[in-house]
């Protein structure tokens, strides 16, 4: 729970500070809150899926499909929703194509936020594993120790 709060806080402040000098489209309009919302949610999608991928010890094909597919689905959704007429997509009409996809700062913010939110996740995981291990982690550690001692 604390990790989720830290991630949400980091995503919010990093995105708002990075998107503060808002990008403009070809007609000089700013994307504003729509651009900020899409950037924040893109970061959320990446962070959640990367943390899921890091928590998995053994990957199966279905896990790869769902983890990486959900990231791909988010970008496909942005393309499809932005391509709808403004009657349906309202303020988000072409915000990804015109404003975000062409902006290097969007991609840099997404990458920076995803990496920086993984640092507390790793730190928490290491501290929890070393000092407050759960029962299944203790069993995994004992199995690992047996395996390494048997091969020596």
N, C-alpha and C positions, 0 to 999 in steps of 0.2 A: 504494500500500500504506500509506504514512504517512497519507494522507488518510482511509482507512478506519479506521485505528487512532484517529485524532483524532475522527472521527465517533462511533465506538463508545464512546469514553471520555466524550465530551460527552453522548451520549444516556443512558448509564448514570448519570452523576453528576447531571445535570439532573433526570432522572426520579425517582431515589431521593430527592433532596432535596425535590422538589416534592410527592411522594406520601407523604412521611414522616408528616405528620399525616393518617393514613388516613381516607378517607370512610366513613361508616356507612350501612347500608341502613335500611329502615323498622323492622326488628326489632332494631336496635342492634348487629348483627354487622359486623365489619370484613371488607373484601374481601381485604386482605393481599397476599400474593405474587401472587395471581391478578390483582389490579388493577394491580399494578406491572408484571407481565409483559405484560399486554394494552396498557398505556400505552407501554411500551418498544417492543414490536413495532409498534404503530401508528406511533410515531415513525420506526422503521426503514423501514416501508413508505413513508411520506411522503418521507423524506430520499432514499432510493434512487431513487424515481420522479421527484422534483424534480431531482435531479442528472442523471438520464438525460434529462429534458426540456431541461435547460439545455445539455447536451452536444450535442444534436442541432441541426444548422444548418438543416435543411430538413425540415419535418414532412409526413408523409403521413397519410391517414386511418387506416391500420392502426396507425401509431405512437400516434396519439391514443387509439385504442380500447384498445390494450394498456397504455399508461401510466396513463391516467385510469381505465380499466376495472379494472386491478389494485387501485387504491385503493378503488374502489367494491366490488369483490369482497371485499376484506378486511372491510369493514363488513357486507356481507351474510353473510359467514361468521360474524362475531361474533353477529349476530342469529340465524342458524340454529343455531349450536352452543349458544348460550345458551338457545334455546327447547327443546332436547332435554331429556328427563327427566334428573334428577340421576344416574340409573344410567349414562348415557352421558357426560354433560358433567361429571360429578363436581363439583369445587369451583367450576367456572366457570359453574355454572347461573345464568343471568340477571345475571351480573356486569356486562355492558355496559349492559343496559337499566336495571337497578336502581341501579347505582352510578356508572358512568362517564358514560353519555350525559346524565345529569341533572346532572352536576357541571361547573360552569364551569371549574374548575381543570384538568380533563382536557383540554378544548378549548384552554385557554390554554397548557398545557404542550406540547401537540402543536404548536401554532402557533409558540411560542417556540423549541422545540428544532429544528423544521424550518428556521426562519429563521437561528438562530444556527449551525447546522451548515453552512449555505450560505456563511457569511462566510469560513471557512478554505478552502472549495472555490474561491470566487472569488479569494481572495488567492493561492492556489497556482496557479490557472490564469493569472492576470495575470503573476505572477513568471515562470512557466514560459514564457509566450508572449513576454515582453519580453527575458528574458535567456538562456533555453535553448530556443528554438523547435525544434520537430520539422520534418522536411523538408516535410511536407504543409502545415504552418502557414506556412513560408517561401513556398511556392508560392502559398498563398492571399493572403498579404500582397503579393507581387509583382503578382498579378492585381488586387488592390484598388487598388494604387498606379497601375497602368496605366489602370484604369477612371477613377479620379478625375482623373488628368492629362489624359486624352483628352477629358473633358467640360468642362474649363476653357477 
